[in-house]
Amino acid sequence: MIIRNLKREVRTPPGSYPVIIMPIPLSTIITGITVGINGKSLDRGYSPLTDKIGKKVVSEKVTVYDDGLRPFGFRSGPFDGEGVARKKRVIFDKGVFKNFLFDLETGAKRGLPSTGNAQRSYSSLPSPGPNNLVMEPGHGDLDQTISGIDRGIIVCGVVGGGHGNIYAGDFSVKLDLGFLIEKGEIRGRLTETMMAGNIYNVLLNVIEIGDYQKDLGGEYLPWILTSELNFTAS
């Protein structure tokens, strides 16, 4: 369906639309979440998830975890960059925020142990970060989901991602590959279109989650359908 409409260019009026976000662009905008769950962001007072543990932050359809022991995972291994044992740790459980990710330093400042998430290289000091970030798939069939949308957009690729307050989860990206959906069918490829929003709102307004994950090298993500995002001409 998508391939047939690659050459048909269309424009859509600025506004808010339901959006299917495919795994690769989702990986770009989900950076705001990885920053928010980082113990260093919490320590510096930047995280919007401060005091949110145990509270519903995103849709109950969303479960996200970090799994440093995932078989064949891109960053899997028995120990993190400080020698602390890695493990599977739930971040959002059916929408409820459960855990930050700490290394030894950021955990100690909170009187907590490391979560086994110290990342380092030969040229950098340890700093907390995800090992393998995983969003559980749902039951959504992509073709069926598209057929149920009266007017919306499917985003397959974006350019940018650094525009906006990343600590708050804001993003503004240009569509590299996106399509207009009308009456359940893809009408054509969108041109000169910007997408802006907040990743926490995106995940709070999730309607459907795809039934498979894509391996993106340290992130394992499905596609999602969210109720609305803002689009403008670029």
Secondary structure by P-SEA (a helix, b strand, c coil): ccccccccccccccccccccccaaaaaaaaaaaaaaacaaaaaacccccccccccccccccbbbbbbcccccccccccccccccbbbbbbccccccccbbbbcaaaaaaaccccccbbbbcccccbbbbbcbbbbbbccccaaaaaaacccbbbbcccccccccccccccccccccbbbbbccccccbbbcbbbbbbbaaaaaaacccccccccccccbbbbbbbccbbbbbcc
